[in-house]
Each structure stands twice: as C-alpha cells, then as structure tokens.
Amino acid sequence: MYNNVMSHILVDERKCRRDGICVESCPVSIIELRDEKAVPTPVEGADALCISCGHCVAVCPYGALSLDSMASDDCPTVQTEWKLSPEQTEHFLRCRRSIRVYKEDPVEKETLQRLIEIARYAPSGHNAQPVEWLVVRDAGEVNRMAGMVADWMRSVLEASPEMGRAMLLDRIVAAWDSGKDTICRGAPHLVITHGQEKNPIVPSACTIALAYLELAAPSLGLGACWAGYFHVAALQWPPLKEALALPEGHAMQGGMMVGRPKYRYKRLPLRKEPSVSWR
C-alpha cells in the first residue's frame, strides 16, 4: 500500500519504519518526515528537483521506498560478503596495468557491451549521466585512424618543430613509418567517450567513466590503455574529426585502447611516496 501523495517518490506504508533514513540521505533534501507517525513524503516541487539518483531507494533497509522509474524490487541487493578488504582493494588497484601489447583476435561485441554496461555506473555531477560511447570495433579502422594521428603529428612537427620534439612526436612518426604502431599499439578496438561540448559536466563524467572501464576490463579478460595522442589529435585534426563523425555539438572526451592482453604481469611495481599536506 503506497502513500497517496501524487509524486514519483513512492513509499510502501506497510514496510516503512518512519526512521527518517531516506530523509537524511537524500542529496537534494526533497523528502521530509513531518511527524513520528507519518511516512516520509516529498516536499513541494520534489518531482522537479529529484535527480533520480536512487539514494533513497538504495538506503532503505526495508525496501519501503521506490521511484516510479526505479522500483525497490528491481534494484539488486548489495552483497556485503563480496566487500573487499583494504588489502584486497590495494591489490586490485595495484594490479591495474596499462596494456600496450595485445592479441590480434577481436573481442566479442557482447563482451565489449558488457564492459560499457559496467562503466556506465560511474558517478556524474547531479546524476546527469551525460556520457555517450563510440566503439571502433574494426581493427582496420583503428589502424586507419592511427594513421590520421600520425598525419596530425607531422603537421605539428612542421608548424612547431621544438614543441613536436618535446612531445616525442618525431620518434612516434618514425616508428609509424617503419611499421611500428606506438599510437594505438595495435589494439583491435577503441572505446571513445563523447558528449555535448557545451555541457560543463561532460569532461569529468567521461573521464571517470573511462576510469571505471579500465578498472573493469581485467574481470572480462581484457586490458586497456588510455589513447592520449589519439585524444589530442581528435580535438584538432579535421580528417580525424570527420572520421569519428560524432553528433553535431559533441566533442570527444577520451579514448581507450581495448583488447586481450598478450602477456600477463606477475608483480606489483613500486611507486613514489604520496605528497600529502594536512590541515
């Protein structure tokens, strides 16, 4: 039996314990508990203010609260027994490697889709979820675009030789001309994020989503590496922009090389000590 207040926030009065957890957890403060006997109710104008983040649905211990777009029963239960210890978390994160040597065989479309399905749960400002994805799955097309990046590098070396050499573009172009791809590393696939160019939330949301994708890749037997040179070229080089054919008003926000790693890593490399200021 749901409360009869017209809203997309729905409370099952039989399950609700009137404890106010949802009230405290709502990030935009649009749920209130008017007295100890009443169930939580949305404030005036709540529907327009709600960002559909699902915090209220997720936090209720009793499954009493739903949104009209997100039923409590449709949201999987958190598996507390799967929680990583600090040691396991550190090991998981330190195991991450930027993969630059790939097997030639392609990854199944379903596996790449599954990888993106995981990455889409990355946080975004105001729960805007503005990230859009482009998968360049054809290895020949990845190679063709890498050649466009090499052409962009040549243009930079011609226009600004010192800057080009400082970016090591001369070495990369020389390697490309000799048949060695140090641009996309022979990766069979590229996963690209993009979004509305004028939306200030888009860049950080896309970066976080790609970080999620990179961390999730090993669970599916995949490896990934940030395509930095490709990203910079895609923002500047008209032939590559045309080849990507993103929607009008969209800009590429990052790219990830993806494939099956050719080699397995056996150890956790060391890193310098963190520089931390305390106040």
Protein Blocks (a to p, Z undefined) as FASTA:
>chain_A
ZZfbdcfbdcdfklpgolommmmmmmnlpaccfbfkbccdddehklmmpgolommmmmmm
nlpaccfklcfklpccddfklpccfklmmmmmmmpccdfbdcfbdcdfklmmmmmmmmmm
pccehhlopaccdddfblklmmmmmmmmmmmmmmmmmmmmmlmmmnommmmmmmmmnopa
fknnopabdcdddddfklmklmmmmmmmmmmmmmmmmmnopacdddfklmmmmmmmmklm
mmnopaehiacfbdcdddddfbdcfbdcdddddddddZZ
